[in-house]
Structure formats: structure tokens, C-alpha cells
Amino acid sequence: MPLALLFGLALCVRLVFCFASGLTFFSPDSYSYIETAKHLLARGELDLQWPPGYPLSIAVIYALFGDSPNALIVFNCLLGAATVCLIFLIARTAVLETIPKNGSLSLLRNEIQ
């Protein structure tokens, strides 16, 4: 399966789930990250109460698209779809290193039990 197809399918599933189901909620931690990002945009100071990576990402999204919860949801869907591809690549590498060159799983019978 081409990686782009896997990414597209994972992204579509996430977008449909988020927007068609109406589940556009945020966890309590999300509000802390959002407030940290807003503080960064308003004052130019980064509050290091949380690790800075995600608040910086939110600040960039807010700078580009405005204060939009939908933009954050799409961003999280993109991150989730990228995670699916990363897990696929890791699993494929692990399987290819485990299966013998002739493709026979019967050699692994004792390891599987």
C-alpha cells in the first residue's frame, strides 16, 4: 500500500470522525496549551509551565488561521495520520527483519508460541 494512500485514508477517517460526529471537544490540558499559545502571541513570552512544542505549534496555527478550533482539529488529524504512517513504517521494518528471506513463517513456529 503506498504511503500516501495510507496517509489519505487515515486522515479521512479522522476528519469524518471529528466533524461528522460533532465531537469537537478539548481536554482540560488542551485549554492550558491554548492559553500558553495565546500568551505567546499576545506578549511574545513563552510560559514554560508545559513543554513548549505543542503550544508553539498552536501559536503558529493561530498566527496563520486565527483563533479557530477547527484549525486545531485539522492539525491534530494531520498529526494522527502521520502517526499511522510512522507506525506502518516501523512495523514493516520489524516484520521484514523478522521473517526469513524465503518468507516462510513456519521457521518462526517456536518463537510464536
C-alpha positions as CSV (number, residue, x, y, z in Angstrom):
1,M,0.0,0.0,0.0
2,P,1.5,3.3,-1.0
3,L,2.3,5.5,2.0
4,A,0.3,8.5,0.5
5,L,-2.8,6.3,0.2
6,L,-2.4,5.2,3.9
7,F,-2.0,8.8,5.0
8,G,-5.0,9.9,3.0
9,L,-7.2,7.1,4.4
10,A,-6.1,7.8,7.9
11,L,-6.7,11.5,7.5
12,C,-10.2,11.0,6.0
13,V,-11.2,8.7,8.9
14,R,-10.1,11.2,11.4
15,L,-11.7,14.2,9.7
16,V,-15.0,12.3,9.3
17,F,-15.0,11.2,12.9
18,C,-14.2,14.7,14.2
19,F,-16.5,16.7,12.1
20,A,-19.4,14.4,11.2
21,S,-19.8,13.1,14.8
22,G,-19.8,16.6,16.2
23,L,-17.1,15.6,18.8
24,T,-15.1,18.8,18.7
25,F,-14.2,18.8,22.4
26,F,-10.9,19.6,24.1
27,S,-9.5,18.0,27.2
28,P,-8.6,20.2,30.2
29,D,-4.9,20.0,29.2
30,S,-5.8,21.4,25.8
31,Y,-7.0,24.6,27.3
32,S,-3.7,25.1,29.1
33,Y,-1.8,24.6,25.9
34,I,-4.1,27.0,24.1
35,E,-3.7,29.7,26.8
36,T,0.0,29.3,26.6
37,A,-0.1,29.8,22.9
38,K,-2.3,32.8,23.2
39,H,0.0,34.3,25.8
40,L,3.0,33.7,23.4
41,L,1.1,35.5,20.6
42,A,0.0,38.4,22.8
43,R,3.1,39.1,24.8
44,G,5.9,37.3,22.9
45,E,6.8,35.4,26.1
46,L,6.7,31.6,26.4
47,D,5.3,30.3,29.7
48,L,7.3,27.1,30.4
49,Q,4.6,25.5,32.6
50,W,4.3,23.0,29.8
51,P,6.7,21.6,27.3
52,P,7.0,24.2,24.5
53,G,6.5,22.1,21.4
54,Y,2.7,21.8,21.2
55,P,2.0,25.4,22.4
56,L,4.4,26.7,19.7
57,S,2.6,24.7,17.1
58,I,-0.8,26.1,18.3
59,A,0.7,29.6,18.2
60,V,1.8,29.1,14.6
61,I,-1.7,27.8,13.6
62,Y,-3.4,30.7,15.4
63,A,-1.0,33.1,13.7
64,L,-1.8,31.6,10.3
65,F,-5.5,30.9,10.6
66,G,-6.8,32.9,13.5
67,D,-8.4,31.7,16.7
68,S,-10.0,28.7,15.1
69,P,-10.8,25.4,17.0
70,N,-11.4,23.8,13.6
71,A,-7.8,24.6,12.5
72,L,-6.5,22.8,15.7
73,I,-8.7,19.8,15.0
74,V,-7.4,19.5,11.4
75,F,-3.8,19.9,12.7
76,N,-4.4,17.1,15.2
77,C,-5.9,15.0,12.4
78,L,-2.8,15.6,10.3
79,L,-0.6,14.6,13.2
80,G,-2.7,11.4,13.8
81,A,-2.5,10.4,10.1
82,A,1.3,11.0,10.1
83,T,1.5,8.7,13.2
84,V,-0.3,5.9,11.4
85,C,2.3,6.1,8.6
86,L,5.1,6.1,11.1
87,I,3.7,3.1,12.9
88,F,3.3,1.4,9.5
89,L,6.9,2.0,8.6
90,I,8.2,0.8,11.9
91,A,6.0,-2.4,11.8
92,R,7.1,-3.1,8.2
93,T,10.7,-2.8,9.1
94,A,10.3,-5.0,12.1
95,V,8.5,-7.7,10.1
96,L,10.9,-7.6,7.3
97,E,13.8,-8.1,9.7
98,T,12.0,-11.0,11.5
99,I,10.7,-13.0,8.6
100,P,13.3,-15.2,6.9
101,K,14.2,-14.4,3.3
102,N,12.1,-17.2,1.9
103,G,9.0,-15.7,3.5
104,S,8.3,-18.9,5.5
105,L,6.6,-18.3,8.8
106,S,6.9,-22.0,9.7
107,L,10.5,-21.3,10.8
108,L,9.2,-19.0,13.5
109,R,6.7,-21.5,14.9
110,N,8.7,-21.9,18.2
111,E,9.1,-18.2,18.6
112,I,5.3,-17.5,18.1
113,Q,4.2,-19.9,20.9
